[in-house]
Amino acid sequence: MLPFFFAGLFDGDGYVGRVNNYNRASIISTKEILLFLQNYLLNNFEVTKTKLQKATNNKENVWKLLLY
């Protein structure tokens, strides 16, 4: 069931692309969900580098998870 949740989250507010000749992906959600997702990806997939940052100053709990 968890993969379907992640797919829906990514479909709603995710990005995959190429920036400066590097592959990038990002997802925007609440900090709590992104911390869970970050931990899950680092422990279960070949994801080695992530960064969690505020997505906007206008809203308190809107964060972005970057995958490198």
Sine and cosine of phi, psi and omega as CSV:
sin_phi,cos_phi,sin_psi,cos_psi,sin_omega,cos_omega
0.00,0.00,-0.55,0.83,-0.03,-1.00
-0.87,0.49,-0.67,0.74,0.04,-1.00
-0.85,0.52,-0.58,0.82,0.02,-1.00
-0.92,0.38,-0.62,0.78,0.06,-1.00
-0.88,0.47,-0.74,0.67,0.01,-1.00
-0.89,0.46,-0.63,0.78,0.03,-1.00
-0.89,0.46,-0.68,0.73,0.04,-1.00
-0.91,0.41,-0.65,0.76,0.04,-1.00
-0.88,0.47,-0.72,0.69,-0.01,-1.00
-0.92,0.39,-0.65,0.76,0.01,-1.00
-0.89,0.45,-0.56,0.83,-0.02,-1.00
-0.96,0.27,-0.66,0.76,-0.07,-1.00
-0.43,-0.90,0.81,0.58,0.01,-1.00
-0.85,-0.52,0.23,-0.97,-0.03,-1.00
-0.56,-0.83,0.69,-0.72,0.17,-0.99
-0.76,-0.65,0.73,-0.69,-0.01,-1.00
-0.15,-0.99,-0.17,-0.99,-0.02,-1.00
-0.85,-0.53,0.82,-0.57,0.00,-1.00
-0.80,-0.60,0.85,-0.53,0.00,-1.00
0.78,0.63,0.71,0.70,0.03,-1.00
0.91,0.40,0.34,0.94,0.07,-1.00
-0.84,-0.54,0.62,-0.78,0.08,-1.00
-0.96,0.28,0.66,-0.75,-0.01,-1.00
-0.67,-0.75,0.46,-0.89,0.13,-0.99
-0.57,-0.82,0.51,-0.86,0.06,-1.00
-0.52,-0.86,0.43,-0.90,0.04,-1.00
-0.67,-0.74,0.65,-0.76,0.04,-1.00
-0.93,-0.37,0.75,-0.66,0.02,-1.00
-0.22,-0.98,-0.32,-0.95,0.08,-1.00
-0.98,0.18,0.37,-0.93,-0.03,-1.00
-0.87,0.49,-0.65,0.76,-0.05,-1.00
-0.89,0.46,-0.71,0.70,0.01,-1.00
-0.91,0.42,-0.67,0.74,-0.03,-1.00
-0.93,0.36,-0.56,0.83,0.08,-1.00
-0.90,0.44,-0.66,0.75,0.06,-1.00
-0.89,0.46,-0.73,0.68,0.00,-1.00
-0.89,0.45,-0.67,0.74,0.02,-1.00
-0.86,0.52,-0.74,0.67,0.01,-1.00
-0.88,0.47,-0.69,0.72,0.00,-1.00
-0.88,0.47,-0.72,0.70,-0.02,-1.00
-0.92,0.40,-0.67,0.74,-0.01,-1.00
-0.92,0.40,-0.54,0.84,-0.05,-1.00
-1.00,-0.01,-0.31,0.95,-0.12,-0.99
-0.86,-0.51,-0.15,0.99,-0.03,-1.00
-0.70,-0.71,0.07,-1.00,-0.02,-1.00
-1.00,0.07,0.67,0.74,0.09,-1.00
-1.00,0.00,0.82,-0.58,-0.07,-1.00
-0.90,-0.44,-0.34,0.94,-0.04,-1.00
-0.67,-0.74,0.81,-0.59,0.05,-1.00
-0.68,-0.73,0.29,-0.96,0.07,-1.00
-0.56,-0.83,0.73,-0.68,0.04,-1.00
-0.94,-0.35,0.80,-0.59,-0.02,-1.00
-0.57,-0.82,0.40,-0.91,0.08,-1.00
-0.88,0.47,0.68,-0.73,-0.01,-1.00
-1.00,0.02,-0.46,0.89,-0.04,-1.00
-0.43,-0.90,0.46,-0.89,0.08,-1.00
-1.00,0.03,-0.22,0.97,-0.07,-1.00
-0.97,0.23,-0.42,0.91,-0.05,-1.00
-0.80,-0.61,0.60,-0.80,-0.13,-0.99
-0.93,0.37,-0.71,0.70,-0.15,-0.99
-0.87,-0.49,0.79,0.61,0.09,-1.00
-0.88,-0.47,0.92,-0.39,-0.10,-0.99
-0.83,-0.56,0.29,-0.96,0.02,-1.00
-0.80,-0.60,0.75,-0.66,0.10,-1.00
-0.97,-0.25,0.87,-0.50,0.03,-1.00
-0.98,-0.18,0.71,-0.70,0.04,-1.00
-0.90,-0.44,0.77,-0.64,-0.01,-1.00
-0.95,-0.31,0.00,0.00,0.00,0.00
